[in-house]
Each structure stands twice: as C-alpha cells, then as structure tokens.
Amino acid sequence: MEKPYVVGIDMGGTNTKFGIVDARGNVLNSSSIKTQQYTDINEYCDILCQEIMKLVEAQGGIEMVRGVGAGAPNANYYTGNIENAANLPWKGIVPFAEMISERLGVPCRITNDANAAAMGEMTYGVAKGMKNFIMITLGTGVGSGIVIDGKVVYGHDGFAGELGHTKIIRDASARECGCGQKGCIEAYASANGVARTAQEWLSTSDRKSLLREIPLDKVTSKDVFDAAMKGDEMAKQIFEYTGDLLGQKLADFVAFSAPEAIVLFGGLTKAGDILMEPIVRSLNTNVVRFWKNKVKVLFSSLKDSDAAILGASALVWDVDAHAPMSKTTTTAE
C-alpha cells in the first residue's frame, strides 16, 4: 500500500511546530517544542524526532510515512542544509535534512520557512488559485516566499527571496540585524523589531505610556499590542511606524514581481488592523501609480502554523520537485 502520510515541520526562531499530514492536506495531529531551548543541534534533533515519533506511532508507525518536509530559516532547498541562520541557536552549516533522515529512517526535504508557508497558502489558503504572489512571514524575523507563474522562486543557489534582509534604513542610526548588516527591514518589522522600537522610544523620551509599567528589557510586541488596544498613544504610533516602514518595502517588492497579492503570515499579524491599515496606506503611497490600489494585501487564512506545516509536507507530496530528497542511512528503531 502506498504510504499515506507525510511529516511537516515548521521551524521558527522561537518554536518548532510539526504535524502528520495526509494526502488531502489534513493535519491529523501536531505538537511543538521550543527551538531556543536547545543550543546543541544534535540534542534538538534527538528531541524533535522523539516527539515526532509519538505522533507517528499514533498513526500506525513510521512505515506509514512517505517522508519529512521541513521549513526553516535559511534552509537551502538544493542542499538540504540550514546555512548561517540569524535567528537560530546553531551557527554555520547544519545538514538538517540528513540529520532528520538518519534519526527517522525516511527521506527528508527542506526549504526556507517562508517558502513553505507560501506553498501551503497557495495550495490551501487565501492564495489558492493565484500564480503570482508574495508571502511575508512576520515572526521572530521577516521571511518571504516569492511565487511567480505558479512556482516558488529559489534562484541559482537556493536563497532567492531574502527580502527581510533588504535595507530600509541606510544612515548611521540603522539598527544591527542578526544577519550582520545594519538597517534591514527585519530589524524593524519583525516581532523583535516592534519590541526594539518600543524600547528605543521609551528610553529616549519621557512620554507617558502603559509600557513603562514593564521593565524596559522585558517589553515584547504583544505588550505593545495590548497597550495599543487600551488606547496607548505611543503603542499605537509604534504600529504606525512599523506598518509605514513595511509598506515602503512592500512597494519595492511589488515593483520587481508584480504580484496579485501580498499575504502576511506569522505571530505579528495578530495585531490585525492596527498593523494592516498603515501597511496598506504606505504601500499605496510609495508604489508606482499603475499598481496603486491594485495589489491585495491579505492575512493568511490558515490557522497558527498550518500554512508552513502543510507547505513543508507538500515538498514530499510533490513528485515533480527537483530538489534531492536526503538519503537515509539508518532505520528508526
């Protein structure tokens, strides 16, 4: 009998979520672990595979699994490696697909986390039926998956579409980004970026704000959102500032690929309209006039990390994919 299931992994800078997916795109069961808790990649892979096996056993065992698809920051679709990721605890080159295959005894294929989310959205979400769109993931960092003519763009080396590491601020005040550059949009429009804006504004002014009730180094993007919802003027202006910068960058992104839509995904999108409204306003202010009010900006329609889990699983279901599956050398016990 043909193996009916695939494991999908969504590795984020904070959490790693994973699930068992069937051929119809149903996530049958799922779980998660804390990414940042494991500074040793081998320990991380051991724990991840142990937790995956708990889900697998509930669906009949590893012999029912066709393979593993994974989405991760700085994952190279061609090599199966995670390479110099800014927001992960492990530096350098990590042969992630090979490490997972060795532990589970099934093939593994990997792609950038935002590319995985784009594949999931294109197959199951608001981008279903679209051939040209950009997926922007707003979490610990800012990721992007670019779809042109129905295909995810990878480029010659597997790293096309690192839009989060294009610069939005180019003067001496620009923030350091985890990638080593200064002024990247990721340093401003990610969840971490919102928290950094709040910390900077609080430390350089004496304006009243509910955020002052929180120790400065403990302020998070959720704290900023909660304060904004209570009418806090500084918090609301932080989201205006964030949305304005992101809208400027989205205008640049529109110019090179002419997408039908830009789909926003990730934890920061839970801010809803207080983020969406300044993004759309800034996009349409800065875009070339023949694209003004033409490109849709949408929130993902898939709950939690389903887009990334489903998209990662599609790497295995896609028999036409040209990236090599990792070769297994052991069988899971």
C-alpha positions in Angstrom: 0.0 0.0 0.0 1.2 3.5 -0.8 2.4 5.3 2.3 -0.4 7.7 3.2 1.2 10.3 5.5 3.9 12.9 5.5 5.5 14.7 8.4 5.6 18.6 8.1 8.0 20.6 10.2 7.8 24.4 10.7 11.0 25.6 12.5 10.7 29.1 13.8 13.2 31.1 15.7 11.2 30.7 18.9 9.1 27.5 18.4 9.2 24.4 16.2 5.8 23.0 15.2 5.3 19.7 13.4 2.4 17.5 12.3 1.2 14.5 10.5 -0.4 15.4 7.1 -2.5 13.2 4.8 -2.7 13.4 1.0 -5.8 15.7 1.3 -4.0 18.3 3.3 -5.4 17.5 6.7 -3.2 18.0 9.7 -4.1 14.9 11.6 -2.2 15.7 14.8 0.5 18.2 15.8 2.8 19.3 18.6 5.7 21.6 19.2 9.0 22.2 21.0 10.9 25.3 21.9 13.6 26.0 19.3 15.8 28.2 21.5 15.8 25.7 24.4 18.4 23.6 22.6 21.8 25.1 21.9 23.2 21.7 20.7 21.8 20.8 17.3 22.1 17.1 17.9 20.1 17.4 21.1 17.5 19.4 19.3 17.2 16.8 16.5 17.0 14.0 19.1 14.2 15.6 21.0 12.4 16.7 17.8 12.4 13.2 16.3 11.3 11.6 19.6 8.3 13.9 19.7 7.6 13.3 16.0 7.7 9.5 16.6 5.0 9.9 19.3 2.7 11.4 16.6 3.8 8.8 14.0 3.1 5.9 16.3 -0.5 7.1 16.8 -1.0 6.9 13.0 0.3 3.4 12.6 4.1 3.8 12.8 7.0 5.1 10.6 6.2 2.5 7.9 3.1 4.7 7.1 5.2 7.8 6.5 6.4 8.7 3.0 8.9 11.3 4.2 9.5 14.5 6.0 9.2 18.1 4.7 10.6 20.9 6.7 10.6 24.7 6.5 13.3 26.5 8.4 15.1 29.9 8.3 18.0 30.0 5.8 17.2 26.5 4.6 18.7 25.6 1.2 16.2 23.8 -1.0 19.0 22.4 -3.1 21.4 21.1 -0.4 19.2 20.2 2.5 21.2 22.4 4.8 20.4 25.3 7.1 23.1 27.8 6.3 24.1 30.7 8.7 20.6 31.4 10.1 20.5 34.7 12.0 17.6 33.7 14.4 18.6 30.1 15.3 20.8 28.9 18.1 23.1 27.0 15.8 25.6 28.8 13.5 27.3 27.8 10.3 26.2 24.9 8.1 23.7 22.4 9.6 22.9 19.3 7.5 19.4 19.3 8.8 17.7 17.1 6.2 20.3 14.4 6.6 20.2 14.6 10.4 16.4 14.0 10.4 16.6 11.2 7.9 19.2 9.4 9.9 17.0 9.5 13.0 13.7 8.7 11.5 14.7 6.4 8.6 12.7 8.2 6.0 13.7 10.8 3.3 13.6 14.5 4.2 13.4 17.6 2.0 13.8 21.1 3.3 13.1 24.7 2.2 13.1 28.2 3.6 10.3 28.6 6.2 8.6 31.4 4.2 8.7 29.3 1.0 7.0 26.5 2.9 4.3 28.9 4.1 3.8 30.2 0.5 3.4 26.6 -0.7 0.8 26.0 2.0 -1.1 29.2 1.3 -1.1 28.6 -2.5 -2.5 25.1 -2.0 -4.9 25.5 0.8 -5.3 29.2 1.8 -6.1 32.7 0.5 -3.6 32.3 -2.3 -5.3 29.2 -3.7 -5.6 29.7 -7.5 -3.1 32.5 -7.6 0.0 32.2 -9.8 1.8 35.4 -8.6 2.0 36.5 -5.0 4.5 37.1 -2.2 4.3 35.5 1.2 5.7 37.6 4.0 6.2 35.9 7.4 6.3 38.3 10.4 7.6 36.4 13.4 10.9 36.4 15.2 12.3 37.6 11.8 10.9 38.7 8.5 10.8 35.9 5.9 9.5 35.9 2.3 8.4 33.4 -0.3 8.0 34.6 -3.8 5.7 32.8 -6.3 5.9 33.7 -9.9 3.9 31.9 -12.6 2.9 29.3 -10.0 6.4 28.4 -8.9 8.4 29.3 -5.8 11.5 31.2 -6.8 14.7 29.7 -5.5 17.4 31.3 -7.6 20.7 29.6 -8.6 21.8 28.9 -5.1 18.5 28.2 -3.3 18.4 31.5 -1.4 16.3 33.8 -3.6 13.8 35.9 -1.8 15.6 37.1 1.4 13.5 40.2 1.4 13.8 40.6 5.2 17.5 41.4 4.7 17.0 44.3 2.2 17.7 47.7 3.8 15.0 50.2 4.9 17.3 52.5 6.9 20.6 53.5 5.5 22.1 56.1 7.9 24.3 55.9 11.0 21.2 55.3 13.2 20.3 52.0 11.5 19.9 49.0 13.8 22.1 45.9 13.7 20.3 42.9 12.2 21.0 39.3 13.2 22.4 38.7 9.7 25.3 41.1 10.4 24.0 44.0 8.3 22.5 47.2 9.5 19.1 48.7 8.6 17.4 45.5 7.4 13.6 45.6 7.4 13.7 42.5 9.7 15.3 44.7 12.4 12.1 46.9 12.3 9.1 45.0 11.1 9.5 41.6 12.9 8.1 40.9 16.4 11.5 41.6 17.8 11.7 44.8 15.7 8.4 46.1 17.3 9.8 45.4 20.8 13.1 47.2 19.9 11.2 50.2 18.7 9.3 50.3 21.9 12.5 50.0 24.0 14.2 52.8 22.0 11.3 55.2 22.2 10.8 54.5 26.0 14.5 55.1 26.7 14.8 58.3 24.7 11.7 60.1 25.8 9.6 60.8 28.9 6.3 60.3 27.1 3.6 58.7 29.2 2.8 55.1 28.2 1.4 52.0 29.8 4.6 50.3 28.6 6.5 52.0 31.3 4.9 49.6 33.8 7.0 46.8 32.2 10.8 46.5 32.8 12.4 48.0 29.6 14.3 44.9 28.6 11.1 42.7 29.0 8.8 44.7 26.6 7.5 42.4 23.8 5.5 43.0 20.7 2.5 41.6 22.5 2.9 44.1 25.2 2.9 46.9 22.6 -0.3 45.4 21.0 -2.1 45.1 24.4 -1.2 48.7 25.2 -2.4 49.9 21.8 -5.7 48.1 22.3 -6.1 50.1 25.6 -5.6 53.4 23.7 -2.0 54.0 24.5 -0.8 56.6 22.0 2.9 55.6 22.0 1.9 52.0 21.3 -0.4 52.9 18.5 2.3 55.1 17.0 4.8 52.2 17.2 2.5 50.1 15.0 2.0 53.1 12.6 5.8 53.4 12.3 6.2 49.7 11.8 3.5 49.5 9.2 4.8 52.5 7.3 8.3 51.0 7.0 6.9 47.7 5.9 4.6 49.3 3.4 7.6 51.1 1.9 9.4 47.8 1.4 6.4 46.1 0.0 6.2 48.8 -2.6 9.7 47.8 -3.7 8.8 44.2 -3.7 5.7 44.9 -5.9 8.0 46.6 -8.5 10.1 43.6 -9.2 7.5 40.8 -9.4 4.0 42.4 -10.0 2.2 40.2 -7.5 -1.6 39.8 -7.5 -1.4 39.8 -3.7 0.9 40.0 -0.7 0.0 37.5 2.0 1.0 38.3 5.6 1.6 35.4 8.0 3.0 34.9 11.5 2.6 36.0 15.0 2.8 39.7 14.4 -0.3 39.6 12.1 -2.4 39.0 15.2 -2.2 42.8 15.6 -4.8 42.9 12.9 -6.0 46.3 11.6 -3.6 48.4 13.7 -0.8 46.9 11.6 -2.7 46.3 8.3 -4.0 49.8 7.9 -0.6 51.6 7.9 0.9 48.9 5.7 -1.7 49.3 3.0 -1.6 53.1 3.3 2.2 53.2 3.0 2.2 50.6 0.2 -0.2 52.7 -2.0 1.7 55.9 -1.2 5.0 54.5 -2.3 4.2 52.2 -5.2 4.3 53.2 -8.8 1.0 54.7 -9.7 -0.2 51.9 -12.1 -0.1 49.5 -9.2 -1.8 51.8 -6.7 -4.8 50.1 -5.0 -4.2 47.1 -7.4 -2.2 44.7 -5.2 -4.2 43.0 -2.5 -2.7 42.7 1.0 -4.2 39.8 2.8 -3.7 38.0 6.1 -3.2 34.3 5.9 -6.4 32.2 6.2 -4.6 29.2 7.7 -4.6 28.9 11.5 -1.5 29.0 13.5 1.4 27.4 11.6 -0.8 25.2 9.4 0.4 27.1 6.3 4.0 26.2 7.0 3.4 22.6 8.1 1.2 22.0 5.0 3.6 23.7 2.7 6.6 21.7 4.2 4.6 18.5 3.7 4.0 19.5 0.1 7.7 19.2 -0.6 7.3 15.4 -0.2 4.0 15.1 -2.0 5.4 17.0 -4.9 6.8 14.2 -7.1 8.0 16.8 -9.7 10.2 18.7 -7.2 13.7 18.9 -8.5 15.5 19.2 -5.1 17.0 15.9 -4.0 15.5 14.1 -1.1 18.0 13.2 1.6 19.3 9.7 1.6 18.5 7.6 4.6 21.3 5.6 6.1 19.6 4.1 9.2 16.2 2.9 10.2 14.3 4.4 13.1 14.1 2.0 16.0 
